[in-house]
Amino acid sequence: MKNFKKIIGLFTVIFLAGVLLTIGTVKSTLKKDSPKQEIVEIKKDTTYLLTSEKEKA
């Protein structure tokens, strides 16, 4: 019975470590701002092009 408890404890520690590592990786990935900036610039360019086309027509 002692070995069973040790095995369950070991798997619990490994599982929690994996969950925490995954959460840390996802949070650090979401903090990157460079893709957001590019999306905003593309949106502004597209809006400008659409308004200039409407003015020409």
N, CA, C and O atoms as CSV, one atom per row, in Angstrom:
chain,resi,resn,atom,element,x,y,z
A,1,MET,N,N,0.820,-1.190,0.000
A,1,MET,CA,C,0.000,0.000,0.000
A,1,MET,C,C,0.869,1.261,0.000
A,1,MET,O,O,0.479,2.282,-0.566
A,2,LYS,N,N,2.049,1.193,0.634
A,2,LYS,CA,C,2.941,2.347,0.643
A,2,LYS,C,C,3.424,2.655,-0.766
A,2,LYS,O,O,3.507,3.819,-1.160
A,3,ASN,N,N,3.744,1.607,-1.528
A,3,ASN,CA,C,4.209,1.830,-2.897
A,3,ASN,C,C,3.123,2.455,-3.758
A,3,ASN,O,O,3.406,3.309,-4.598
A,4,PHE,N,N,1.874,2.030,-3.551
A,4,PHE,CA,C,0.762,2.589,-4.309
A,4,PHE,C,C,0.617,4.082,-4.038
A,4,PHE,O,O,0.398,4.860,-4.967
A,5,LYS,N,N,0.735,4.484,-2.791
A,5,LYS,CA,C,0.632,5.904,-2.431
A,5,LYS,C,C,1.789,6.700,-3.033
A,5,LYS,O,O,1.602,7.836,-3.468
A,6,LYS,N,N,2.988,6.103,-3.059
A,6,LYS,CA,C,4.140,6.776,-3.654
A,6,LYS,C,C,3.942,6.975,-5.148
A,6,LYS,O,O,4.274,8.027,-5.696
A,7,ILE,N,N,3.398,5.956,-5.800
A,7,ILE,CA,C,3.172,6.049,-7.241
A,7,ILE,C,C,2.121,7.113,-7.542
A,7,ILE,O,O,2.298,7.918,-8.456
A,8,ILE,N,N,1.042,7.120,-6.787
A,8,ILE,CA,C,-0.006,8.137,-6.979
A,8,ILE,C,C,0.566,9.527,-6.723
A,8,ILE,O,O,0.270,10.460,-7.470
A,9,GLY,N,N,1.362,9.675,-5.703
A,9,GLY,CA,C,1.982,10.966,-5.395
A,9,GLY,C,C,2.920,11.417,-6.506
A,9,GLY,O,O,2.939,12.594,-6.867
A,10,LEU,N,N,3.693,10.492,-7.046
A,10,LEU,CA,C,4.620,10.826,-8.126
A,10,LEU,C,C,3.858,11.288,-9.367
A,10,LEU,O,O,4.218,12.298,-9.972
A,11,PHE,N,N,2.819,10.564,-9.748
A,11,PHE,CA,C,2.031,10.970,-10.906
A,11,PHE,C,C,1.333,12.302,-10.675
A,11,PHE,O,O,1.192,13.093,-11.607
A,12,THR,N,N,0.900,12.558,-9.461
A,12,THR,CA,C,0.266,13.839,-9.144
A,12,THR,C,C,1.254,14.984,-9.304
A,12,THR,O,O,0.914,16.026,-9.864
A,13,VAL,N,N,2.471,14.796,-8.818
A,13,VAL,CA,C,3.507,15.833,-8.948
A,13,VAL,C,C,3.841,16.070,-10.415
A,13,VAL,O,O,3.960,17.219,-10.840
A,14,ILE,N,N,3.994,15.009,-11.190
A,14,ILE,CA,C,4.301,15.157,-12.615
A,14,ILE,C,C,3.155,15.861,-13.340
A,14,ILE,O,O,3.397,16.724,-14.184
A,15,PHE,N,N,1.929,15.504,-13.024
A,15,PHE,CA,C,0.768,16.132,-13.653
A,15,PHE,C,C,0.705,17.625,-13.337
A,15,PHE,O,O,0.499,18.443,-14.233
A,16,LEU,N,N,0.881,17.975,-12.071
A,16,LEU,CA,C,0.828,19.394,-11.681
A,16,LEU,C,C,1.967,20.188,-12.309
A,16,LEU,O,O,1.776,21.332,-12.722
A,17,ALA,N,N,3.148,19.583,-12.382
A,17,ALA,CA,C,4.274,20.267,-13.024
A,17,ALA,C,C,3.974,20.514,-14.499
A,17,ALA,O,O,4.287,21.585,-15.018
A,18,GLY,N,N,3.383,19.556,-15.172
A,18,GLY,CA,C,3.010,19.732,-16.572
A,18,GLY,C,C,1.978,20.813,-16.769
A,18,GLY,O,O,2.071,21.608,-17.704
A,19,VAL,N,N,0.997,20.847,-15.897
A,19,VAL,CA,C,-0.047,21.877,-15.987
A,19,VAL,C,C,0.552,23.257,-15.772
A,19,VAL,O,O,0.250,24.185,-16.522
A,20,LEU,N,N,1.389,23.404,-14.770
A,20,LEU,CA,C,2.006,24.712,-14.501
A,20,LEU,C,C,2.917,25.137,-15.634
A,20,LEU,O,O,2.937,26.313,-15.999
A,21,LEU,N,N,3.666,24.213,-16.195
A,21,LEU,CA,C,4.537,24.533,-17.324
A,21,LEU,C,C,3.716,24.980,-18.533
A,21,LEU,O,O,4.084,25.934,-19.218
A,22,THR,N,N,2.622,24.302,-18.788
A,22,THR,CA,C,1.759,24.673,-19.907
A,22,THR,C,C,1.142,26.045,-19.694
A,22,THR,O,O,1.090,26.849,-20.624
A,23,ILE,N,N,0.683,26.320,-18.503
A,23,ILE,CA,C,0.094,27.633,-18.207
A,23,ILE,C,C,1.135,28.731,-18.397
A,23,ILE,O,O,0.832,29.774,-18.976
A,24,GLY,N,N,2.340,28.513,-17.923
A,24,GLY,CA,C,3.401,29.511,-18.096
A,24,GLY,C,C,3.737,29.741,-19.549
A,24,GLY,O,O,3.956,30.880,-19.961
A,25,THR,N,N,3.782,28.690,-20.329
A,25,THR,CA,C,4.094,28.829,-21.751
A,25,THR,C,C,2.998,29.594,-22.480
A,25,THR,O,O,3.292,30.464,-23.300
A,26,VAL,N,N,1.746,29.281,-22.192
A,26,VAL,CA,C,0.634,29.961,-22.849
A,26,VAL,C,C,0.604,31.435,-22.464
A,26,VAL,O,O,0.381,32.289,-23.322
A,27,LYS,N,N,0.822,31.745,-21.211
A,27,LYS,CA,C,0.816,33.148,-20.778
A,27,LYS,C,C,1.928,33.942,-21.454
A,27,LYS,O,O,1.708,35.072,-21.888
A,28,SER,N,N,3.121,33.356,-21.545
A,28,SER,CA,C,4.224,34.073,-22.175
A,28,SER,C,C,3.976,34.252,-23.665
A,28,SER,O,O,4.401,35.251,-24.245
A,29,THR,N,N,3.299,33.305,-24.288
A,29,THR,CA,C,2.981,33.430,-25.709
A,29,THR,C,C,1.951,34.520,-25.936
A,29,THR,O,O,2.039,35.256,-26.919
A,30,LEU,N,N,0.987,34.636,-25.056
A,30,LEU,CA,C,-0.068,35.629,-25.220
A,30,LEU,C,C,0.414,37.047,-24.933
A,30,LEU,O,O,-0.226,38.005,-25.368
A,31,LYS,N,N,1.510,37.207,-24.221
A,31,LYS,CA,C,2.009,38.540,-23.884
A,31,LYS,C,C,2.724,39.217,-25.052
A,31,LYS,O,O,2.981,40.420,-24.993
A,32,LYS,N,N,3.045,38.484,-26.094
A,32,LYS,CA,C,3.756,39.075,-27.225
A,32,LYS,C,C,2.846,40.068,-27.933
A,32,LYS,O,O,1.707,39.740,-28.267
A,33,ASP,N,N,3.345,41.290,-28.164
A,33,ASP,CA,C,2.524,42.355,-28.734
A,33,ASP,C,C,2.766,42.569,-30.221
A,33,ASP,O,O,1.978,43.266,-30.860
A,34,SER,N,N,3.802,42.012,-30.793
A,34,SER,CA,C,4.119,42.304,-32.185
A,34,SER,C,C,3.025,41.890,-33.166
A,34,SER,O,O,2.736,42.666,-34.077
A,35,PRO,N,N,2.405,40.734,-33.043
A,35,PRO,CA,C,1.339,40.412,-34.003
A,35,PRO,C,C,0.147,41.358,-33.891
A,35,PRO,O,O,-0.482,41.673,-34.901
A,36,LYS,N,N,-0.169,41.809,-32.699
A,36,LYS,CA,C,-1.293,42.724,-32.525
A,36,LYS,C,C,-1.023,44.040,-33.255
A,36,LYS,O,O,-1.923,44.597,-33.884
A,37,GLN,N,N,0.187,44.527,-33.174
A,37,GLN,CA,C,0.541,45.781,-33.824
A,37,GLN,C,C,0.404,45.648,-35.335
A,37,GLN,O,O,-0.105,46.562,-35.985
A,38,GLU,N,N,0.846,44.533,-35.909
A,38,GLU,CA,C,0.738,44.330,-37.343
A,38,GLU,C,C,-0.724,44.278,-37.780
A,38,GLU,O,O,-1.076,44.822,-38.826
A,39,ILE,N,N,-1.562,43.639,-36.999
A,39,ILE,CA,C,-2.981,43.539,-37.339
A,39,ILE,C,C,-3.613,44.930,-37.351
A,39,ILE,O,O,-4.409,45.241,-38.237
A,40,VAL,N,N,-3.267,45.760,-36.383
A,40,VAL,CA,C,-3.825,47.109,-36.324
A,40,VAL,C,C,-3.370,47.912,-37.532
A,40,VAL,O,O,-4.171,48.639,-38.119
A,41,GLU,N,N,-2.100,47.797,-37.920
A,41,GLU,CA,C,-1.604,48.538,-39.073
A,41,GLU,C,C,-2.286,48.085,-40.356
A,41,GLU,O,O,-2.648,48.915,-41.190
A,42,ILE,N,N,-2.466,46.785,-40.521
A,42,ILE,CA,C,-3.135,46.272,-41.713
A,42,ILE,C,C,-4.576,46.760,-41.765
A,42,ILE,O,O,-5.081,47.112,-42.831
A,43,LYS,N,N,-5.235,46.779,-40.612
A,43,LYS,CA,C,-6.617,47.233,-40.569
A,43,LYS,C,C,-6.713,48.705,-40.961
A,43,LYS,O,O,-7.631,49.093,-41.684
A,44,LYS,N,N,-5.766,49.534,-40.489
A,44,LYS,CA,C,-5.768,50.952,-40.835
A,44,LYS,C,C,-5.524,51.139,-42.326
A,44,LYS,O,O,-6.187,51.961,-42.959
A,45,ASP,N,N,-4.578,50.385,-42.900
A,45,ASP,CA,C,-4.285,50.486,-44.326
A,45,ASP,C,C,-5.498,50.092,-45.159
A,45,ASP,O,O,-5.826,50.758,-46.141
A,46,THR,N,N,-6.155,49.022,-44.770
A,46,THR,CA,C,-7.328,48.550,-45.502
A,46,THR,C,C,-8.447,49.586,-45.428
A,46,THR,O,O,-9.117,49.850,-46.426
A,47,THR,N,N,-8.644,50.159,-44.274
A,47,THR,CA,C,-9.680,51.188,-44.118
A,47,THR,C,C,-9.361,52.388,-44.986
A,47,THR,O,O,-10.253,52.949,-45.623
A,48,TYR,N,N,-8.099,52.788,-45.018
A,48,TYR,CA,C,-7.695,53.935,-45.841
A,48,TYR,C,C,-7.923,53.646,-47.321
A,48,TYR,O,O,-8.429,54.497,-48.052
A,49,LEU,N,N,-7.551,52.448,-47.760
A,49,LEU,CA,C,-7.730,52.095,-49.168
A,49,LEU,C,C,-9.209,52.049,-49.544
A,49,LEU,O,O,-9.591,52.498,-50.625
A,50,LEU,N,N,-10.028,51.516,-48.666
A,50,LEU,CA,C,-11.463,51.448,-48.975
A,50,LEU,C,C,-12.081,52.843,-49.059
A,50,LEU,O,O,-12.912,53.092,-49.932
A,51,THR,N,N,-11.691,53.750,-48.173
A,51,THR,CA,C,-12.248,55.102,-48.225
A,51,THR,C,C,-11.748,55.853,-49.446
A,51,THR,O,O,-12.497,56.632,-50.036
A,52,SER,N,N,-10.491,55.636,-49.840
A,52,SER,CA,C,-9.979,56.329,-51.029
A,52,SER,C,C,-10.647,55.809,-52.303
A,52,SER,O,O,-10.862,56.575,-53.243
A,53,GLU,N,N,-10.977,54.518,-52.343
A,53,GLU,CA,C,-11.675,53.971,-53.503
A,53,GLU,C,C,-13.083,54.519,-53.590
A,53,GLU,O,O,-13.568,54.785,-54.691
A,54,LYS,N,N,-13.757,54.698,-52.462
A,54,LYS,CA,C,-15.106,55.243,-52.453
A,54,LYS,C,C,-15.098,56.701,-52.926
A,54,LYS,O,O,-16.023,57.133,-53.613
A,55,GLU,N,N,-14.065,57.455,-52.564
A,55,GLU,CA,C,-13.978,58.854,-52.948
A,55,GLU,C,C,-13.745,58.974,-54.457
A,55,GLU,O,O,-14.251,59.896,-55.096
A,56,LYS,N,N,-12.977,58.038,-55.022
A,56,LYS,CA,C,-12.720,58.079,-56.479
A,56,LYS,C,C,-13.953,57.733,-57.285
A,56,LYS,O,O,-14.134,58.226,-58.398
A,57,ALA,N,N,-14.795,56.892,-56.730
A,57,ALA,CA,C,-15.972,56.429,-57.487
A,57,ALA,C,C,-17.112,57.397,-57.415
A,57,ALA,O,O,-18.168,57.151,-57.998
